[in-house]
Amino acid sequence: MFTGRMGVKDYWKSVVLSILLLVMLYMGGGALYLFVVLWVLHMYAVTGVLSTVPLLLLMIVSFVFGIGLQIRRLHDLGYSGWIVAVLFIASAAASFFGKTGGAGTAAYAPWAWLVIIVVAFIELAISLWPGNPAPNAYGASVVYRSWWDALEGKK
């Protein structure tokens, strides 16, 4: 999942597939939650916990798949996958340390906005810039058989 290369077309196919899967899982999970908890068990006190845990697990899994997609996209451009970690740490630090408002507000310092915007433009460039078709240090260019194979990184 974290090795190999991924072209722009396969990257965007995988992004669209993962968004569709997340939407379906959120909707299906919400419907199952309403049926089981509210109508079958009548457990109104534990509804917050029962709805939070599956969504948290879903977010963690989608985060890991997203990191794998970004790493393979960087490999296609000839760069190290560690750039993903640098960009994540930069945006997380700006989001955490750049807050200027009190609790419940989303006001950020100008430097934090600058970091967030620069990271967003870098991510956009990574996702749209065409890779080199020639083999590089991360292998030869790969064309995946299906959208699901591209999402998983299977060749």
N, C-alpha and C positions, 0 to 999 in steps of 0.2 A: 504494500500500500504506500510505502514511503520511498520506494526506489523506482527507477525508470524515468521515462519522459511522457509528456502529454501535450499534444498540440492544442491550439486555440479552439478548434472545432470540437474536439473531444472534451475539452475542459468545460465549455459552455453547455454541451449536452449533459454532462455530469451535474453541473450546477442546476440546470432546469429539472433534471430527474430528482435530485435530492430535495429541491424545493417542493416538487409535487408530492414526493413521499412524505415529507414533513407535514404538509397540509393535510394529507389523507390520514396520517397517524394522529395528528392533533384532533381532527374531527371525529375519527373513530374512537379515540381514547375518551373524548368528551362525551360521546353518546354512550359508550360502555359505562363510564363513570356515573352518568345520570341514571342509567337503568339499574345498575347493581347497587349503588349506594343509596339513592333516594327511594327507589321503588321496591327493591328486594330487601335490603337490610334495614332501612329506615334509621340509618346511623348519621344523624346530622352533625354530631360533635366531631367526628373524625374525617369529615369531608375534605378539609384543608390538607391533611397529611396524605390521604389517599389520592388526591389529585396532584400533589406536588411531586411525589417520589417518581411516578412514571415519566412525568414531563422533565424532571431533572435528568433522569437516565437517558431520555431521548435527546436532550440537549448535549449531553456529554458525548454520545455516539456520533451525533451530527458534527460536533466540533472536531472530533478525531478524523472523520472522513474529510472534512473541509481542509484540515491541515495537510492531509495526504494529497489532496488535489492541488493545493498551492505549492507543495514541495515538488511534485512532479512537473508542474508548470514551470517553476524556476529551473529545474533540471533541463527542460527543453530549451530554455534560453541560455543554458551553459553556466548558471549560477548555483551556488550552494543552497541547500534547503534551510540552512540556519538563518537566512535572511528573514524567513517567516517568524522565527523567534524574536529577532531584533525588532521587527515591525510591531509584533504583538506587545512586547515589553514597552516600546515607546508609546503606543496608543493607550495601553493600560495605565502607565505612569502619568500620562497627560490627563486621563479621565479621573484618576484617583487624587493626584496632587494638585491638579489645576482648578479644582472647584473653589469658587469664591462665595457662593451663596450658602445659606443655612440648610437645614434639613428639609428635604422635599423640593428644593429648587435645583435647576440645572444650569446655573450660571458658571461660566468658566473664564479663567484668565485668558488674555489675548495670546500668550505663548502656548497655552494648551490648545486653543483653537487652531493655531498655526500647525502644531504637531499633528493634530487629528486630520487636518486637511491635506498636509503633505503625505501622510501615511495613506490616506484614501486615494490620492492621485498615483502614488507608487503602486498600490494594489491594482488600480484600474489599468495602469500601464502594463503590469505583469500579466494581467488577464487578457489584454488585447494585442500585445506585441507578438508578431509572428516569430516562431522559433526557427533555428537554423536546421534545414533538412539533412545536413551532413551529420554523421556520427560525432558525438562529443564525449567528454569524460564520463557521462552518465548513460552511454549506450547509443544505439541507433534510434532513429525516429520510429515511433510506434503508431499503428492504426489499430484501434480496438474493434473487436467483433460486434459488440453491442454497447448500449448505454450503461447497462449494469456492469459489464466487464470494465468499462472505463472508470466507473465509480469505485469499484473494488481494486483496480490496478492490475487485473488479470490480463495477460497478453494473449 
